[in-house]
């Protein structure tokens, strides 16, 4: 299973090729995310002012179906069009988070290079942020809820 997330740039006028993020939602990743959420909840018992924790994590790949579309060959243009249609079908812009089958793929030429990638853990779920390579622009994703993680983990265990 893959999880597709809406992403936002710290520069409202420039998304820098980071309109969305995709995360491989395998069993190991889901267990890790849930374990980190539970650890934060335990920390909050000792210190109620703890709001969120950050972990270095490069699970999310940031992408946009629209970058470099001018210089595309016919086959690459078709792939981009299919990616756009897939995103429209998932309604990511309205829902912000959606799960899809593992056959949902993003071509390598659509993935944006990032640095300092992190997982943000909150008691209600997880999100991701990263610094775009060679810039001062950050991107942040929508939050994957704890309920979605638990549900996906239950489905993966079957």
MIDREN-533861 format. One record per residue: residue in one letter; z, x, y of N, C-alpha, C in turn; residue number from 0. Coordinates in steps of 0.001 Angstrom, whole numbers, always signed. Example, Ala and Ser with C-alpha at 12.3 -4.5 7.8 and 13.67 -1.06 7.14 Angstrom:
("A", (+7800, +13190, -5690), (+7800, +12300, -4500), (+7800, +13200, -3300), 0);
("S", (+7080, +12850, -2250), (+7140, +13670, -1060), (+7870, +12900, +30), 1);
***
This chain:
("X", (+0, +847, -1178), (+0, +0, +0), (+0, +888, +1235), 0);
("X", (-650, +429, +2254), (-661, +1117, +3541), (-156, +162, +4611), 1);
("X", (+502, +738, +5595), (+1032, -39, +6705), (+275, +396, +7961), 2);
("X", (-302, -573, +8651), (-1047, -305, +9876), (-216, -830, +11037), 3);
("X", (-54, +15, +12058), (+808, -294, +13196), (+42, -207, +14504), 4);
("X", (+383, -1050, +15433), (-133, -948, +16803), (+562, +246, +17455), 5);
("X", (-168, +1012, +18248), (+411, +2163, +18953), (+152, +2033, +20449), 6);
("X", (+1067, +2592, +21233), (+949, +2575, +22684), (+1088, +3987, +23220), 7);
("X", (+373, +4270, +24281), (+393, +5582, +24913), (+1347, +5567, +26105), 8);
("X", (+1943, +6726, +26382), (+2799, +6828, +27571), (+1965, +6792, +28849), 9);
("X", (+664, +6991, +28724), (-256, +6879, +29854), (-989, +5539, +29715), 10);
("X", (-653, +4555, +30531), (-1248, +3225, +30356), (-2759, +3182, +30580), 11);
("X", (-3329, +4216, +31212), (-4758, +4230, +31476), (-5569, +5018, +30453), 12);
("X", (-4863, +5618, +29465), (-5572, +6495, +28528), (-4861, +6492, +27186), 13);
("X", (-5477, +5893, +26172), (-4855, +5838, +24844), (-5073, +7120, +24060), 14);
("X", (-6032, +7937, +24474), (-6312, +9240, +23863), (-6614, +9138, +22377), 15);
("X", (-7214, +8053, +21954), (-7572, +7915, +20551), (-6416, +7529, +19657), 16);
("X", (-5403, +6935, +20220), (-4217, +6544, +19446), (-3903, +5072, +19659), 17);
("X", (-4818, +4216, +19289), (-4596, +2782, +19445), (-3803, +2200, +18286), 18);
("X", (-3855, +2886, +17138), (-3196, +2415, +15924), (-2640, +3614, +15156), 19);
("X", (-1776, +3311, +14197), (-1281, +4341, +13277), (-1301, +3745, +11875), 20);
("X", (-1459, +4616, +10905), (-1444, +4189, +9511), (-434, +5045, +8764), 21);
("X", (+332, +4389, +7890), (+1364, +5061, +7105), (+1141, +4702, +5645), 22);
("X", (+1189, +5697, +4791), (+1100, +5462, +3344), (+2462, +4935, +2898), 23);
("X", (+2515, +3669, +2503), (+3777, +3015, +2156), (+4098, +3100, +678), 24);
("X", (+4143, +4308, +148), (+4504, +4490, -1256), (+5992, +4287, -1485), 25);
("X", (+6357, +4243, -2735), (+7749, +3988, -3116), (+8700, +5044, -2535), 26);
("X", (+8315, +6311, -2586), (+9169, +7388, -2063), (+9396, +7226, -565), 27);
("X", (+8325, +6903, +179), (+8454, +6717, +1617), (+9350, +5527, +1939), 28);
("X", (+9149, +4418, +1233), (+9946, +3214, +1487), (+11420, +3447, +1204), 29);
("X", (+11716, +4157, +114), (+13110, +4468, -208), (+13735, +5357, +861), 30);
("X", (+12980, +6349, +1322), (+13470, +7244, +2368), (+13772, +6471, +3647), 31);
("X", (+12852, +5613, +4053), (+13042, +4820, +5273), (+14284, +3938, +5161), 32);
("X", (+14441, +3272, +4027), (+15594, +2394, +3827), (+16899, +3199, +3801), 33);
("X", (+16864, +4359, +3165), (+18052, +5218, +3122), (+18446, +5670, +4533), 34);
("X", (+17465, +5992, +5360), (+17748, +6413, +6740), (+18297, +5259, +7572), 35);
("X", (+17774, +4064, +7379), (+18308, +2893, +8101), (+19753, +2651, +7697), 36);
("X", (+20032, +2695, +6407), (+21403, +2482, +5923), (+22347, +3564, +6421), 37);
("X", (+21877, +4814, +6509), (+22710, +5902, +7035), (+23054, +5650, +8501), 38);
("X", (+22079, +5164, +9268), (+22342, +4840, +10674), (+23381, +3726, +10782), 39);
("X", (+23270, +2710, +9945), (+24235, +1605, +9971), (+25646, +2110, +9656), 40);
("X", (+25748, +3066, +8736), (+27057, +3662, +8425), (+27574, +4482, +9600), 41);
("X", (+26694, +5203, +10299), (+27097, +5956, +11481), (+27613, +5034, +12572), 42);
("X", (+26994, +3856, +12702), (+27391, +2912, +13748), (+28807, +2381, +13535), 43);
("X", (+29274, +2402, +12283), (+30647, +1977, +12005), (+31614, +2956, +12654), 44);
("X", (+31302, +4251, +12556), (+32155, +5283, +13145), (+31963, +5421, +14643), 45);
("X", (+30764, +5193, +15107), (+30445, +5348, +16526), (+29477, +4244, +16946), 46);
("X", (+29994, +3126, +17462), (+29141, +1983, +17818), (+28101, +2286, +18904), 47);
("X", (+28265, +3401, +19613), (+27296, +3714, +20668), (+26019, +4365, +20131), 48);
("X", (+25988, +4695, +18833), (+24769, +5241, +18251), (+23723, +4123, +18230), 49);
("X", (+22591, +4396, +18830), (+21554, +3377, +18946), (+20396, +3612, +17981), 50);
("X", (+19959, +4867, +17878), (+18870, +5211, +17002), (+18954, +6695, +16671), 51);
("X", (+18295, +7080, +15597), (+18232, +8489, +15222), (+16769, +8887, +15061), 52);
("X", (+16525, +10178, +15201), (+15169, +10710, +15107), (+15104, +11753, +14005), 53);
("X", (+14009, +11733, +13259), (+13755, +12716, +12213), (+12349, +13266, +12428), 54);
("X", (+12181, +14576, +12217), (+10830, +15127, +12216), (+10106, +14496, +11041), 55);
("X", (+8952, +13930, +11290), (+8245, +13192, +10239), (+6783, +13028, +10636), 56);
("X", (+5907, +13428, +9760), (+4480, +13295, +10062), (+3803, +12274, +9146), 57);
("X", (+4529, +11234, +8780), (+3978, +10190, +7908), (+2870, +9383, +8574), 58);
("X", (+2993, +9170, +9858), (+2021, +8329, +10577), (+819, +9157, +11010), 59);
("X", (-363, +8592, +10802), (-1596, +9181, +11308), (-2124, +8242, +12387), 60);
("X", (-2356, +8782, +13570), (-2782, +7992, +14712), (-4312, +8003, +14790), 61);
("X", (-4887, +6846, +15106), (-6342, +6761, +15124), (-6826, +5678, +16065), 62);
("X", (-8123, +5719, +16309), (-8804, +4684, +17071), (-10202, +4528, +16490), 63);
("X", (-10675, +3312, +16311), (-12042, +3132, +15815), (-13089, +3403, +16886), 64);
("X", (-12678, +3595, +18133), (-13637, +3662, +19229), (-13897, +5061, +19774), 65);
("X", (-13214, +6081, +19328), (-13447, +7409, +19906), (-14763, +8000, +19416), 66);
("X", (-15433, +8701, +20305), (-16697, +9380, +20012), (-17784, +8469, +19450), 67);
("X", (-17773, +7203, +19786), (-18766, +6296, +19217), (-20166, +6547, +19771), 68);
("X", (-20286, +7234, +20903), (-21587, +7489, +21506), (-22378, +8506, +20681), 69);
("X", (-21702, +9509, +20132), (-22394, +10592, +19434), (-22459, +10384, +17921), 70);
("X", (-22400, +9156, +17462), (-22370, +8888, +16029), (-23758, +8755, +15432), 71);
("X", (-23882, +9208, +14189), (-25100, +8957, +13426), (-25035, +7520, +12921), 72);
("X", (-26099, +7049, +12295), (-26140, +5669, +11808), (-25066, +5373, +10786), 73);
("X", (-24849, +6270, +9805), (-23848, +6042, +8756), (-22440, +6062, +9333), 74);
("X", (-22188, +7004, +10237), (-20857, +7089, +10851), (-20596, +5866, +11725), 75);
("X", (-21629, +5386, +12387), (-21493, +4195, +13226), (-21159, +2972, +12374), 76);
("X", (-21777, +2854, +11192), (-21484, +1759, +10275), (-20038, +1809, +9804), 77);
("X", (-19536, +3016, +9509), (-18155, +3192, +9076), (-17195, +2750, +10173), 78);
("X", (-17498, +3112, +11416), (-16654, +2719, +12550), (-16653, +1207, +12736), 79);
("X", (-17824, +597, +12562), (-17925, -849, +12685), (-17083, -1523, +11597), 80);
("X", (-17128, -999, +10378), (-16314, -1544, +9282), (-14827, -1391, +9587), 81);
("X", (-14439, -264, +10168), (-13038, -44, +10539), (-12607, -1051, +11601), 82);
("X", (-13448, -1279, +12591), (-13149, -2274, +13623), (-12977, -3661, +13006), 83);
("X", (-13866, -4025, +12093), (-13775, -5333, +11434), (-12494, -5448, +10612), 84);
("X", (-12121, -4382, +9926), (-10888, -4388, +9125), (-9667, -4580, +10010), 85);
("X", (-9653, -3920, +11150), (-8521, -4056, +12076), (-8475, -5461, +12649), 86);
("X", (-9630, -6006, +12989), (-9671, -7387, +13488), (-9147, -8360, +12434), 87);
("X", (-9530, -8150, +11168), (-9089, -9039, +10084), (-7582, -8965, +9879), 88);
("X", (-6994, -7779, +10081), (-5540, -7628, +9928), (-4761, -8181, +11124), 89);
("X", (-5457, -8456, +12237), (-4853, -8991, +13460), (-3721, -8098, +13980), 90);
("X", (-3931, -6783, +13939), (-2909, -5831, +14361), (-2555, -5998, +15828), 91);
("X", (-3526, -6287, +16677), (-3234, -6406, +18100), (-2279, -7556, +18394), 92);
("X", (-2295, -8591, +17585), (-1385, -9726, +17777), (-91, -9557, +16976), 93);
("X", (-210, -9096, +15730), (+954, -9004, +14842), (+1714, -7694, +14993), 94);
("X", (+1061, -6638, +15435), (+1600, -5298, +15646), (+1839, -4500, +14371), 95);
("X", (+2135, -5149, +13250), (+2358, -4462, +11979), (+1736, -5311, +10874), 96);
("X", (+1007, -4658, +9975), (+431, -5372, +8836), (+342, -4423, +7649), 97);
("X", (+468, -4995, +6475), (+284, -4203, +5264), (-1107, -4496, +4717), 98);
("X", (-1644, -3514, +4056), (-2966, -3653, +3468), (-3018, -2842, +2179), 99);
("X", (-4043, -3062, +1420), (-4195, -2344, +160), (-4544, -884, +427), 100);
("X", (-4376, -68, -575), (-4642, +1369, -442), (-6111, +1687, -198), 101);
("X", (-6995, +709, -370), (-8411, +983, -124), (-8761, +972, +1362), 102);
("X", (-7834, +561, +2216), (-8052, +630, +3664), (-7984, +2101, +4058), 103);
("X", (-9069, +2612, +4585), (-9104, +4024, +4935), (-9572, +4248, +6352), 104);
("X", (-9198, +5392, +6881), (-9603, +5791, +8220), (-10368, +7106, +8083), 105);
("X", (-11607, +7152, +8559), (-12363, +8403, +8475), (-11645, +9532, +9230), 106);
("X", (-11755, +10738, +8727), (-11080, +11887, +9339), (-11466, +12083, +10804), 107);
("X", (-12707, +11751, +11163), (-13135, +11956, +12544), (-12532, +10938, +13513), 108);
("X", (-11772, +9984, +13015), (-11095, +8997, +13857), (-9605, +9300, +14031), 109);
("X", (-9096, +10247, +13273), (-7671, +10591, +13341), (-7444, +11596, +14457), 110);
("X", (-6459, +11332, +15296), (-6147, +12164, +16446), (-5074, +13183, +16085), 111);
("X", (-5242, +14397, +16549), (-4266, +15464, +16289), (-3031, +15258, +17163), 112);
("X", (-1863, +15335, +16534), (-600, +15180, +17247), (+340, +16321, +16886), 113);
("X", (+1374, +16473, +17699), (+2431, +17449, +17473), (+3765, +16729, +17600), 114);
("X", (+4802, +17379, +17134), (+6168, +16865, +17315), (+6318, +15427, +16828), 115);
("X", (+5736, +15119, +15691), (+5778, +13765, +15156), (+7178, +13437, +14656), 116);
("X", (+7637, +12246, +14954), (+8992, +11823, +14597), (+9014, +10399, +14050), 117);
("X", (+10026, +10145, +13217), (+10352, +8796, +12791), (+11588, +8381, +13594), 118);
("X", (+11510, +7231, +14214), (+12642, +6679, +14960), (+13296, +5646, +14054), 119);
("X", (+14574, +5834, +13773), (+15291, +4920, +12888), (+16242, +4082, +13730), 120);
("X", (+16110, +2781, +13586), (+17001, +1820, +14253), (+17606, +946, +13171), 121);
("X", (+18660, +211, +13492), (+19280, -600, +12442), (+18378, -1737, +11969), 122);
("X", (+17360, -2099, +12744), (+16449, -3165, +12348), (+15158, -2693, +11715), 123);
("X", (+14905, -1366, +11728), (+13661, -869, +11160), (+13342, +541, +11626), 124);
("X", (+12081, +932, +11448), (+11642, +2274, +11849), (+10363, +2176, +12673), 125);
("X", (+10166, +3164, +13513), (+8942, +3307, +14290), (+8610, +4800, +14309), 126);
("X", (+7509, +5142, +14908), (+7086, +6534, +14970), (+6681, +6875, +16389), 127);
("X", (+6833, +8154, +16742), (+6265, +8635, +17994), (+5796, +10059, +17806), 128);
("X", (+4912, +10498, +18688), (+4360, +11850, +18610), (+3811, +12241, +19971), 129);
("X", (+3692, +13525, +20143), (+3071, +14101, +21335), (+1634, +14450, +20968), 130);
("X", (+689, +14005, +21784), (-712, +14342, +21520), (-906, +15837, +21706), 131);
("X", (-1647, +16433, +20799), (-1877, +17875, +20861), (-2533, +18249, +22184), 132);
("X", (-2037, +19313, +22786), (-2562, +19870, +24040), (-2480, +18889, +25208), 133);
("X", (-1431, +18077, +25235), (-1252, +17158, +26364), (+236, +16876, +26554), 134);
("X", (+532, +16087, +27548), (+1912, +15641, +27767), (+2026, +14131, +27538), 135);
("X", (+1129, +13589, +26739), (+1089, +12159, +26463), (+1761, +11880, +25115), 136);
("X", (+2698, +10939, +25128), (+3353, +10489, +23903), (+2747, +9174, +23451), 137);
("X", (+2730, +8969, +22146), (+2360, +7673, +21595), (+3520, +7167, +20750), 138);
("X", (+3723, +5882, +20792), (+4802, +5231, +20046), (+4222, +4029, +19318), 139);
("X", (+4730, +3786, +18116), (+4215, +2659, +17331), (+5155, +1465, +17391), 140);
("X", (+4631, +365, +16906), (+5455, -825, +16677), (+6460, -492, +15566), 141);
("X", (+7450, -1329, +15423), (+8511, -1091, +14440), (+8217, -1805, +13118), 142);
("X", (+8389, -1066, +12024), (+8325, -1662, +10687), (+9729, -2187, +10407), 143);
("X", (+9874, -3480, +10225), (+11202, -4073, +10070), (+11840, -3687, +8735), 144);
("X", (+13149, -3701, +8721), (+13898, -3415, +7498), (+13520, -4424, +6407), 145);
("X", (+13333, -5682, +6788), (+12948, -6711, +5827), (+11588, -6417, +5197), 146);
("X", (+10637, -5934, +6004), (+9318, -5590, +5476), (+9430, -4414, +4500), 147);
("X", (+10257, -3440, +4830), (+10459, -2285, +3951), (+11073, -2733, +2630), 148);
("X", (+12104, -3568, +2706), (+12759, -4059, +1482), (+11797, -4878, +631), 149);
("X", (+11009, -5720, +1267), (+10038, -6534, +538), (+8967, -5668, -123), 150);
("X", (+8458, -4690, +608), (+7440, -3795, +39), (+8008, -2965, -1102), 151);
("X", (+9263, -2555, -976), (+9895, -1773, -2028), (+10098, -2635, -3268), 152);
("X", (+10479, -3889, -3087), (+10630, -4802, -4236), (+9285, -5017, -4928), 153);
("X", (+8221, -5150, -4149), (+6884, -5328, -4720), (+6420, -4066, -5452), 154);
("X", (+6752, -2908, -4912), (+6345, -1632, -5523), (+7108, -1377, -6826), 155);
("X", (+8303, -1944, -6946), (+9117, -1730, -8131), (+8678, -2586, -9327), 156);
("X", (+7865, -3586, -9061), (+7425, -4505, -10122), (+6335, -3910, -10958), 157);
***
